[in-house]
Amino acid sequence: GQYQMVVDLAQLGGIGLWHREFEELKRRLAAEGLFDAAHKRPIPRDPRRVAVVTAPTGAAIRDFIRISGERGLGAEIRIYPTSVQGEDAPPRIVEALRQAGADGWAQVIVLIRGGGSAQDLWAFNDERVAYAIYQSQIPVISAVGHEPDVTISDFVADLRAATPSNAAELAVPDKDSLLQFL
C-alpha cells in the first residue's frame, strides 16, 4: 500500500524538545565529571546481597529474579520498591537509592525498568536521579529499557546493562562457569 501526507507546517516539538533537554543535561553532567571512568567502582564478582530498585510488580523484576536464581549461588535479593514512570518517579527513585545505601546491607544496587517509550523512561533522565547514583557509596548497575535505550542513569552508573535480564547476568555470576573454573 501507499500513504501520502500533506504538511502545511512542521515545528520542532515533543521528543525534539526532550532530546535537546537530554543532550544539554548530558553535556552539563559530563562537564561536572559524573560520567568519568575514574569514578566508576568495580562490581563485586559474586555479591551475596543485591538491592534492586524498581517497581515491584513489573516483568523486569520477575525476569531479574528468575535469571539470578538460575545463574547464581544463592545471592539474597532485596527489592526497594519505587515508581519508575511518571512525574512522581524521580524523587521516589532517589529515595529508594538513598535508602538502599543507608541500609548498608547490599554489596551492589541494581536500578531496573523494562522497556517503553522515551516518555516512559524519562524519569531516568532526571538530574536528581543522576546525583543519587553518583553519590551512592555502593556500586550501581543501571538497566533501563532495552538495548537501544540509553538514559542519563546509564552514563552515571558504575555499569550499564542492556536490559534488566542482562543486569542479572552481570550482577550474578554463572554457577556453571564457576564450577568449571574450579
Accessible surface in RSA format (square Angstrom, percent):
REM  Atomic radii and reference values for relative SASA: ProtOr
REM  Chains: A
REM  Algorithm: Lee & Richards
REM  Probe-radius: 1.40
REM  Slices: 20
REM RES _ NUM      All-atoms   Total-Side   Main-Chain    Non-polar    All polar
REM                ABS   REL    ABS   REL    ABS   REL    ABS   REL    ABS   REL
RES GLY A   1   129.91 160.2   0.00   N/A 129.91 160.2  49.13 134.8  80.78 180.9
RES GLN A   2   188.01 105.1 145.73 106.5  42.28 100.7  55.53 118.2 132.47 100.5
RES TYR A   3   191.30  89.3 156.39  89.0  34.91  90.8 119.72  90.0  71.58  88.2
RES GLN A   4   159.32  89.1 130.25  95.2  29.07  69.2  44.57  94.9 114.75  87.0
RES MET A   5   134.80  69.8 104.22  69.0  30.58  72.8  78.56  66.8  56.24  74.5
RES VAL A   6   125.86  82.8  96.78  87.6  29.08  70.1  99.69  86.6  26.17  71.0
RES VAL A   7    87.71  57.7  56.35  51.0  31.35  75.6  59.02  51.3  28.69  77.8
RES ASP A   8   145.72 102.1 105.50 105.0  40.22  95.1  37.73  88.8 107.99 107.7
RES LEU A   9   133.60  74.4 107.08  76.6  26.52  66.7 110.97  77.9  22.63  60.9
RES ALA A  10    88.88  81.7  56.64  87.4  32.25  73.4  61.98  87.3  26.90  71.3
RES GLN A  11   147.03  82.2 109.12  79.7  37.92  90.3  33.87  72.1 113.16  85.8
RES LEU A  12   119.06  66.3  86.26  61.7  32.80  82.4  91.83  64.5  27.23  73.3
RES GLY A  13    33.85  41.7   0.00   N/A  33.85  41.7  20.90  57.3  12.95  29.0
RES GLY A  14    51.14  63.1   0.00   N/A  51.14  63.1  40.07 110.0  11.07  24.8
RES ILE A  15    91.34  52.0  87.47  65.2   3.87   9.3  87.49  63.0   3.86  10.5
RES GLY A  16    18.00  22.2   0.00   N/A  18.00  22.2  13.80  37.9   4.20   9.4
RES LEU A  17    73.55  41.0  72.64  52.0   0.91   2.3  72.71  51.1   0.84   2.3
RES TRP A  18    77.78  31.2  77.78  37.6   0.00   0.0  50.55  27.0  27.23  44.2
RES HIS A  19   103.60  56.6 100.96  70.2   2.64   6.8  66.35  68.4  37.24  43.3
RES ARG A  20   110.87  46.5 108.18  55.1   2.68   6.4  49.83  68.1  61.03  37.0
RES GLU A  21    98.46  56.5  93.00  70.4   5.46  13.0  37.06  71.7  61.40  50.1
RES PHE A  22    22.60  11.3  22.07  13.7   0.54   1.4  22.60  13.7   0.00   0.0
RES GLU A  23    45.89  26.3  45.89  34.7   0.00   0.0  18.37  35.5  27.52  22.5
RES GLU A  24    91.18  52.3  85.73  64.9   5.45  13.0  29.42  56.9  61.76  50.4
RES LEU A  25    21.28  11.9  19.12  13.7   2.16   5.4  20.61  14.5   0.67   1.8
RES LYS A  26    61.51  30.0  61.51  37.7   0.00   0.0  27.01  24.3  34.50  36.7
RES ARG A  27   146.24  61.4 138.13  70.4   8.11  19.3  76.33 104.3  69.91  42.4
RES ARG A  28   106.10  44.5  99.79  50.9   6.31  15.0  63.23  86.4  42.86  26.0
RES LEU A  29     0.00   0.0   0.00   0.0   0.00   0.0   0.00   0.0   0.00   0.0
RES ALA A  30    45.43  41.8  33.84  52.2  11.59  26.4  34.49  48.6  10.94  29.0
RES ALA A  31    92.77  85.3  48.28  74.5  44.49 101.2  61.50  86.6  31.27  82.8
RES GLU A  32    87.09  50.0  54.24  41.0  32.86  78.2  41.10  79.5  46.00  37.6
RES GLY A  33    12.96  16.0   0.00   N/A  12.96  16.0  10.93  30.0   2.03   4.6
RES LEU A  34     4.80   2.7   4.71   3.4   0.09   0.2   4.71   3.3   0.09   0.3
RES PHE A  35    38.15  19.1  25.21  15.6  12.94  33.7  25.39  15.4  12.76  36.5
RES ASP A  36    75.69  53.0  69.71  69.4   5.98  14.1  18.50  43.5  57.19  57.0
RES ALA A  37    86.25  79.3  68.23 105.3  18.02  41.0  69.39  97.7  16.85  44.6
RES ALA A  38   107.49  98.8  62.59  96.6  44.90 102.1  76.04 107.1  31.46  83.3
RES HIS A  39    55.32  30.2  44.42  30.9  10.90  27.9  36.30  37.4  19.02  22.1
RES LYS A  40    59.76  29.2  40.39  24.8  19.37  46.1  39.36  35.4  20.40  21.7
RES ARG A  41    55.73  23.4  50.50  25.7   5.23  12.5  45.47  62.1  10.26   6.2
RES PRO A  42   118.23  86.2 101.33  92.4  16.90  61.4 112.72  93.1   5.52  34.3
RES ILE A  43    36.71  20.9  15.79  11.8  20.92  50.4  15.81  11.4  20.90  56.7
RES PRO A  44    39.88  29.1  25.00  22.8  14.88  54.1  37.28  30.8   2.59  16.1
RES ARG A  45   168.10  70.6 146.62  74.7  21.47  51.1  77.42 105.8  90.67  55.0
RES ASP A  46    51.64  36.2  39.10  38.9  12.53  29.6  19.12  45.0  32.52  32.4
RES PRO A  47     1.18   0.9   0.00   0.0   1.18   4.3   0.17   0.1   1.00   6.2
RES ARG A  48    96.44  40.5  95.25  48.6   1.20   2.8  51.50  70.4  44.95  27.2
RES ARG A  49    78.29  32.9  78.29  39.9   0.00   0.0  12.80  17.5  65.49  39.7
RES VAL A  50     0.04   0.0   0.04   0.0   0.00   0.0   0.04   0.0   0.00   0.0
RES ALA A  51     0.00   0.0   0.00   0.0   0.00   0.0   0.00   0.0   0.00   0.0
RES VAL A  52     0.00   0.0   0.00   0.0   0.00   0.0   0.00   0.0   0.00   0.0
RES VAL A  53     0.00   0.0   0.00   0.0   0.00   0.0   0.00   0.0   0.00   0.0
RES THR A  54     2.71   1.9   2.71   2.7   0.00   0.0   0.00   0.0   2.71   4.1
RES ALA A  55    24.64  22.7  24.07  37.1   0.57   1.3  24.07  33.9   0.57   1.5
RES PRO A  56    68.26  49.8  51.27  46.7  16.99  61.8  51.27  42.3  16.99 105.6
RES THR A  57   112.93  80.3  95.20  96.5  17.73  42.3  73.60  98.9  39.33  59.5
RES GLY A  58    28.12  34.7   0.00   N/A  28.12  34.7  28.05  77.0   0.07   0.2
RES ALA A  59    57.04  52.4  49.62  76.6   7.43  16.9  49.69  70.0   7.35  19.5
RES ALA A  60    11.06  10.2   5.66   8.7   5.41  12.3   8.34  11.7   2.73   7.2
RES ILE A  61     3.85   2.2   3.55   2.6   0.30   0.7   3.55   2.6   0.30   0.8
RES ARG A  62   144.78  60.8 138.08  70.4   6.69  15.9  71.33  97.5  73.44  44.5
RES ASP A  63    50.11  35.1  50.11  49.9   0.00   0.0   0.87   2.1  49.24  49.1
RES PHE A  64     0.02   0.0   0.02   0.0   0.00   0.0   0.02   0.0   0.00   0.0
RES ILE A  65    77.39  44.0  74.74  55.7   2.66   6.4  74.74  53.8   2.66   7.2
RES ARG A  66   123.58  51.9 113.07  57.6  10.51  25.0  66.21  90.5  57.36  34.8
RES ILE A  67    19.47  11.1  19.47  14.5   0.00   0.0  19.47  14.0   0.00   0.0
RES SER A  68     6.55   5.5   3.37   4.5   3.18   7.3   3.37   7.2   3.18   4.5
RES GLY A  69    53.04  65.4   0.00   N/A  53.04  65.4  37.84 103.8  15.20  34.0
RES GLU A  70   102.77  59.0  83.56  63.2  19.21  45.7  47.34  91.6  55.43  45.3
RES ARG A  71    57.51  24.1  56.48  28.8   1.03   2.5  13.84  18.9  43.67  26.5
RES GLY A  72     5.89   7.3   0.00   N/A   5.89   7.3   0.83   2.3   5.06  11.3
RES LEU A  73    83.19  46.3  57.59  41.2  25.61  64.4  64.65  45.4  18.54  49.9
RES GLY A  74    58.85  72.6   0.00   N/A  58.85  72.6  37.85 103.9  21.00  47.0
RES ALA A  75    23.26  21.4   4.16   6.4  19.10  43.4   4.16   5.9  19.10  50.6
RES GLU A  76   105.69  60.7  99.62  75.4   6.06  14.4  39.75  76.9  65.94  53.8
RES ILE A  77    50.96  29.0  18.16  13.5  32.80  79.1  18.25  13.1  32.72  88.8
RES ARG A  78    95.80  40.2  92.15  47.0   3.65   8.7  33.26  45.5  62.55  37.9
RES ILE A  79    58.83  33.5  40.05  29.8  18.77  45.2  40.05  28.8  18.77  50.9
RES TYR A  80    16.17   7.6  15.90   9.0   0.28   0.7  16.04  12.1   0.13   0.2
RES PRO A  81    85.78  62.5  67.78  61.8  18.00  65.4  68.06  56.2  17.72 110.1
RES THR A  82    13.09   9.3   0.41   0.4  12.68  30.2  10.87  14.6   2.23   3.4
RES SER A  83    36.13  30.5  24.55  32.8  11.58  26.7  14.34  30.5  21.79  30.5
RES VAL A  84    17.84  11.7  15.60  14.1   2.25   5.4  15.60  13.6   2.25   6.1
RES GLN A  85    87.70  49.0  75.48  55.2  12.22  29.1  20.29  43.2  67.42  51.1
RES GLY A  86    42.77  52.7   0.00   N/A  42.77  52.7  34.05  93.4   8.72  19.5
RES GLU A  87   172.70  99.2 147.94 111.9  24.76  59.0  68.22 131.9 104.49  85.3
RES ASP A  88    68.49  48.0  61.68  61.4   6.81  16.1  37.45  88.1  31.04  31.0
RES ALA A  89     0.00   0.0   0.00   0.0   0.00   0.0   0.00   0.0   0.00   0.0
RES PRO A  90     9.22   6.7   9.22   8.4   0.00   0.0   9.22   7.6   0.00   0.0
RES PRO A  91    60.73  44.3  53.47  48.7   7.26  26.4  56.34  46.5   4.39  27.3
RES ARG A  92   124.04  52.1 121.44  61.9   2.60   6.2  20.12  27.5 103.92  63.0
RES ILE A  93     0.00   0.0   0.00   0.0   0.00   0.0   0.00   0.0   0.00   0.0
RES VAL A  94    12.26   8.1  12.26  11.1   0.00   0.0  12.26  10.7   0.00   0.0
RES GLU A  95   122.66  70.4 116.34  88.0   6.32  15.0  41.85  81.0  80.80  66.0
RES ALA A  96     7.69   7.1   2.77   4.3   4.92  11.2   7.44  10.5   0.25   0.7
RES LEU A  97     3.61   2.0   0.88   0.6   2.72   6.8   1.19   0.8   2.41   6.5
RES ARG A  98   133.51  56.1 123.58  63.0   9.93  23.6  59.18  80.9  74.33  45.0
RES GLN A  99    89.32  49.9  86.53  63.2   2.79   6.6  27.35  58.2  61.96  47.0
RES ALA A 100     0.08   0.1   0.00   0.0   0.08   0.2   0.00   0.0   0.08   0.2
RES GLY A 101    26.93  33.2   0.00   N/A  26.93  33.2  12.68  34.8  14.25  31.9
RES ALA A 102    84.89  78.1  42.91  66.2  41.99  95.5  55.78  78.6  29.11  77.1
RES ASP A 103    63.70  44.6  31.92  31.8  31.78  75.1  12.73  30.0  50.97  50.8
RES GLY A 104    56.24  69.3   0.00   N/A  56.24  69.3  26.50  72.7  29.74  66.6
RES TRP A 105    38.27  15.4  32.73  15.8   5.54  13.0  30.86  16.5   7.40  12.0
RES ALA A 106     9.41   8.7   0.08   0.1   9.33  21.2   0.08   0.1   9.33  24.7
RES GLN A 107    59.39  33.2  50.54  36.9   8.85  21.1  17.43  37.1  41.96  31.8
RES VAL A 108     0.00   0.0   0.00   0.0   0.00   0.0   0.00   0.0   0.00   0.0
RES ILE A 109     0.01   0.0   0.01   0.0   0.00   0.0   0.01   0.0   0.00   0.0
RES VAL A 110     0.00   0.0   0.00   0.0   0.00   0.0   0.00   0.0   0.00   0.0
RES LEU A 111     0.00   0.0   0.00   0.0   0.00   0.0   0.00   0.0   0.00   0.0
RES ILE A 112     0.00   0.0   0.00   0.0   0.00   0.0   0.00   0.0   0.00   0.0
RES ARG A 113    25.43  10.7  24.23  12.3   1.20   2.9   3.69   5.0  21.74  13.2
RES GLY A 114    20.14  24.8   0.00   N/A  20.14  24.8  16.29  44.7   3.85   8.6
RES GLY A 115    24.89  30.7   0.00   N/A  24.89  30.7   5.26  14.4  19.63  44.0
RES GLY A 116    37.79  46.6   0.00   N/A  37.79  46.6  20.46  56.2  17.33  38.8
RES SER A 117    54.88  46.4  39.55  52.8  15.33  35.3  46.04  98.0   8.84  12.4
RES ALA A 118    44.65  41.1  29.51  45.5  15.14  34.4  36.14  50.9   8.51  22.5
RES GLN A 119    87.96  49.2  77.55  56.7  10.42  24.8  33.85  72.0  54.12  41.0
RES ASP A 120    38.55  27.0  37.82  37.6   0.73   1.7   0.50   1.2  38.05  37.9
RES LEU A 121     6.33   3.5   6.33   4.5   0.00   0.0   6.33   4.4   0.00   0.0
RES TRP A 122    59.39  23.8  59.07  28.6   0.32   0.8  40.75  21.7  18.64  30.2
RES ALA A 123     6.26   5.8   0.17   0.3   6.09  13.9   3.40   4.8   2.86   7.6
RES PHE A 124     0.41   0.2   0.00   0.0   0.41   1.1   0.00   0.0   0.41   1.2
RES ASN A 125    13.27   9.2   7.64   7.4   5.63  13.6   0.34   0.8  12.93  12.5
RES ASP A 126    28.99  20.3  23.42  23.3   5.57  13.2   7.23  17.0  21.75  21.7
RES GLU A 127    61.69  35.4  58.93  44.6   2.76   6.6  17.33  33.5  44.35  36.2
RES ARG A 128   120.96  50.8 116.48  59.4   4.48  10.7  64.30  87.9  56.66  34.3
RES VAL A 129     0.17   0.1   0.17   0.2   0.00   0.0   0.17   0.1   0.00   0.0
RES ALA A 130     0.69   0.6   0.00   0.0   0.69   1.6   0.25   0.4   0.43   1.2
RES TYR A 131    55.48  25.9  55.48  31.6   0.00   0.0  46.74  35.1   8.73  10.8
RES ALA A 132     4.60   4.2   0.00   0.0   4.60  10.5   0.94   1.3   3.66   9.7
RES ILE A 133     0.86   0.5   0.65   0.5   0.20   0.5   0.65   0.5   0.20   0.6
RES TYR A 134    63.90  29.8  60.32  34.3   3.57   9.3  29.21  22.0  34.68  42.8
RES GLN A 135    99.06  55.4  83.17  60.8  15.89  37.8  39.72  84.5  59.34  45.0
RES SER A 136    13.84  11.7   2.50   3.3  11.34  26.1  12.23  26.0   1.62   2.3
RES GLN A 137   161.09  90.1 136.71  99.9  24.38  58.0  60.42 128.6 100.67  76.4
RES ILE A 138    17.65  10.0  17.16  12.8   0.50   1.2  17.65  12.7   0.00   0.0
RES PRO A 139    19.29  14.1  19.29  17.6   0.00   0.0  19.29  15.9   0.00   0.0
RES VAL A 140     0.00   0.0   0.00   0.0   0.00   0.0   0.00   0.0   0.00   0.0
RES ILE A 141     0.00   0.0   0.00   0.0   0.00   0.0   0.00   0.0   0.00   0.0
RES SER A 142     0.00   0.0   0.00   0.0   0.00   0.0   0.00   0.0   0.00   0.0
RES ALA A 143     0.00   0.0   0.00   0.0   0.00   0.0   0.00   0.0   0.00   0.0
RES VAL A 144     1.09   0.7   0.00   0.0   1.09   2.6   0.00   0.0   1.09   2.9
RES GLY A 145     0.00   0.0   0.00   N/A   0.00   0.0   0.00   0.0   0.00   0.0
RES HIS A 146    92.87  50.8  92.87  64.6   0.00   0.0  69.20  71.3  23.67  27.5
RES GLU A 147   102.80  59.0 100.09  75.7   2.72   6.5  57.76 111.7  45.04  36.8
RES PRO A 148   116.31  84.8  85.25  77.7  31.05 112.9  95.90  79.2  20.40 126.8
RES ASP A 149    34.70  24.3  29.46  29.3   5.23  12.4   6.38  15.0  28.31  28.2
RES VAL A 150    66.92  44.0  48.38  43.8  18.54  44.7  48.38  42.0  18.54  50.3
RES THR A 151     2.58   1.8   2.58   2.6   0.00   0.0   2.58   3.5   0.00   0.0
RES ILE A 152     0.31   0.2   0.31   0.2   0.00   0.0   0.31   0.2   0.00   0.0
RES SER A 153     0.08   0.1   0.00   0.0   0.08   0.2   0.08   0.2   0.00   0.0
RES ASP A 154     8.76   6.1   1.41   1.4   7.35  17.4   0.99   2.3   7.78   7.8
RES PHE A 155    59.45  29.7  51.97  32.2   7.48  19.5  56.55  34.3   2.90   8.3
RES VAL A 156     2.05   1.3   0.00   0.0   2.05   4.9   0.00   0.0   2.05   5.6
RES ALA A 157     2.18   2.0   0.00   0.0   2.18   4.9   0.16   0.2   2.01   5.3
RES ASP A 158    16.05  11.2   0.96   1.0  15.09  35.7   0.16   0.4  15.89  15.9
RES LEU A 159    60.75  33.8  57.08  40.8   3.67   9.2  60.75  42.7   0.00   0.0
RES ARG A 160    75.56  31.7  56.96  29.0  18.60  44.3  33.65  46.0  41.91  25.4
RES ALA A 161     0.98   0.9   0.00   0.0   0.98   2.2   0.11   0.2   0.87   2.3
RES ALA A 162    21.48  19.8  19.64  30.3   1.85   4.2  19.64  27.7   1.85   4.9
RES THR A 163    32.25  22.9  32.25  32.7   0.00   0.0  27.13  36.4   5.12   7.7
RES PRO A 164     6.50   4.7   6.50   5.9   0.00   0.0   6.50   5.4   0.00   0.0
RES SER A 165    31.60  26.7  31.44  42.0   0.15   0.4  17.93  38.2  13.66  19.1
RES ASN A 166    39.39  27.2  38.51  37.2   0.88   2.1   8.12  19.5  31.27  30.2
RES ALA A 167     0.00   0.0   0.00   0.0   0.00   0.0   0.00   0.0   0.00   0.0
RES ALA A 168     0.00   0.0   0.00   0.0   0.00   0.0   0.00   0.0   0.00   0.0
RES GLU A 169    77.29  44.4  69.07  52.3   8.22  19.6  12.04  23.3  65.25  53.3
RES LEU A 170    75.85  42.2  53.74  38.4  22.11  55.6  56.15  39.4  19.70  53.0
RES ALA A 171     0.68   0.6   0.00   0.0   0.68   1.5   0.06   0.1   0.61   1.6
RES VAL A 172     2.69   1.8   2.66   2.4   0.04   0.1   2.69   2.3   0.00   0.0
RES PRO A 173    21.21  15.5  12.33  11.2   8.87  32.3  20.57  17.0   0.63   3.9
RES ASP A 174    38.41  26.9  35.29  35.1   3.13   7.4   7.64  18.0  30.77  30.7
RES LYS A 175    68.53  33.4  68.53  42.0   0.00   0.0  34.01  30.6  34.52  36.8
RES ASP A 176    94.02  65.9  87.69  87.3   6.33  15.0  28.54  67.2  65.48  65.3
RES SER A 177    66.94  56.6  55.73  74.4  11.21  25.8  35.91  76.5  31.03  43.5
RES LEU A 178    32.45  18.1  32.08  22.9   0.37   0.9  32.26  22.7   0.19   0.5
RES LEU A 179   115.03  64.1 101.10  72.3  13.93  35.0 101.42  71.2  13.61  36.6
RES GLN A 180   161.39  90.2 130.35  95.3  31.03  73.9  43.93  93.5 117.45  89.1
RES PHE A 181   156.67  78.4 127.93  79.2  28.74  74.8 136.33  82.7  20.34  58.2
RES LEU A 182   168.26  93.7 110.11  78.8  58.16 146.2 124.42  87.4  43.85 118.0
END  Absolute sums over single chains surface
CHAIN  1 A     9907.7       7745.2       2162.5       5494.7       4413.0
END  Absolute sums over all chains
TOTAL          9907.7       7745.2       2162.5       5494.7       4413.0
